[in-house]
Amino acid sequence: MATATAAHPPGPPELLPGRPDAIVDLQTDEGVALVGGQWRYSDARVEEVDFVALAGPGTEDPLGPGTEPIRTYEVTPRAEAADHDDSDWQALAPADTMRRLANGRVCFNWYRIAVTLPERVGDTDVTGTTVVFEVVVDDYAEVWVNGALPHALGDTGGPVVGGFNAPNRVMLSSDARPGERFTIAVFGINGPISAAPANYIWMRTATLDLYAGERASAAESAALDVERADPRLDSIVPAGVRLERVAGGFEFLTGPLWSPEGALLFSSPNTNAIYRLDPALGRVTVFRSKSGYTGTDIGRFPQPGSTGLAFDPEGRLVICQHGNRRVLRVNPHGDTTVIAAAFQGRRLNSPNDVVCRSDGSVWFTDPPFGRPGMAEDPDRELDFCGVFRVSPDGDVTLVDDSLAGPGGIAFSPDERLFYVGNRDLEHQVVTRYELDATGQPEDDGSVFFDMTSAPGEGAIDGMKVDVEGNLYVCGPGGVWVLSPAGEKLGLVELPEEPRNLAFGGPDARDLYVTALTSVYRLRVAVPGFVPSS
């Protein structure tokens, strides 16, 4: 009988997993006294409630709400709010959190505590530290902090259930100040739920972990060399800029995309997944598995997964799928719509990169890079590599069929210029197209910049534009920075060959670069242009 081997997705396994500088043990009298806390406890139960039924199949929105009430279930009390009155709850001595509580079998409970950060914990000055609350509940837990339970697709072990008797680790502050107060509500769950366990709920551990200085960052410094071909680069990529490696251990990465919730999404075509990096927490989780292909012959595909990612003007995620040979849109409830899968009755090659215009049109490139046989693949139906536009009404039109390897694409800030990189070693160029006021191409494109004879490893790949119209292109030797007039301003050389990039952070000045095995970040002076925003 074969034995399954457990595998873990690449990237940091948990939030700040290293040794902290100080620990407050919230299961001791001394620890609770240090933060001025008091554990409060209540059993929770499940009650029947009225609920509006979900719409049935065949409706316009099959996953949206309907109008017919039904009877379903809700947990009570709802004790997650920061101002929830728990004064009549049972007061627990810190050590009593380790007692067996609740009713056994399928049961639930609440633990609540308010903590106030002191000036010092042992020898550690609390000011400026990163403070993480860690709890292990036997068997599962959800953790609310100040009435919030932030979560996203792919989250594990943060505020939401992490696994059977696995740690929940939630950042309370990344720049702590003495006197800060946090109300923590832990919802305990006995499990496995479907196995009707005969045991009870109890807390295995509950601590505040404090990290100071470099321990508080999951990022690490990386080697960086900047070739400054033009003095204007200094106002774009400042002197002394620092490169950080924020995630690693992958096979091949592309398609980075900053999400409005403050995280970076990126594709791994080789492992058929979209990952999510939370920079504030230093955590990488699987955002979407089977992101590009689910066919029985997936073993033939070197890169079956997703590649380019974008958000449309309505905030819906658009995905280029190599293996499925299509462009997919993820709708608000998680169901999907195929935007493009064929042109004139013939299946696409393997959509590579995508960008959305503010008018609702979707533009993508379609080389054969994702096919098992590349350009010679016997299942290939199109005899050219296309650049396509999908209108808001869903019409797929051809923009250009003259490029041998169209890859990265970008719009200028005014959306009147459209750039396409050609990943062809014999003709490595960035082509620029002029668009009219309605977003239609006015010409057949012209060479904006030629890298065919440029030294260095790699070829033209992903590209992005900043708000001043400067173009950042992954190309031979690193990331090229080009002026709006097509002049080389400089070259940012990374430890690995860059494949794509994205602007992120609250001010769009964090430049994230995906490479073969890692995600890198550097701070630039000019904010990036975010298409369709």
Secondary structure by P-SEA (a helix, b strand, c coil): cbbbbbbbccccccccccccccccccccaaaaaaabbbbbbbbbbbbbbbbbbccccccccccccccbbbbbccccccccccccccccccccccccccccccccccccbbbbbbbbbcccccccccccbbbbbbbbccccbbbbcccccccccccccccccccccbbbbbbccccccccbbbbbbbbbbcccccccccbbbbbcbbbbbbbcccccccbbbbbbbbbccccccccccccbbbbbbccccccccccccccccbbbbbbcccccbbbbbccccccccccccccccccccccccccccccbbbbcccbbbbbbbccccbbbbbcccccccccccccccccccccccccccccbbbbbcccccccccccccccccccccccccccccbbbbbcccccccccbbbbcccccbbbbbbcccccbbbbbbbbcccccccccccccccccccccccccccccccccbbbbbbccccbbbbcccccccbbbbccccccccccccccccbbbbbcccbbbbbbbcbbbbbccc
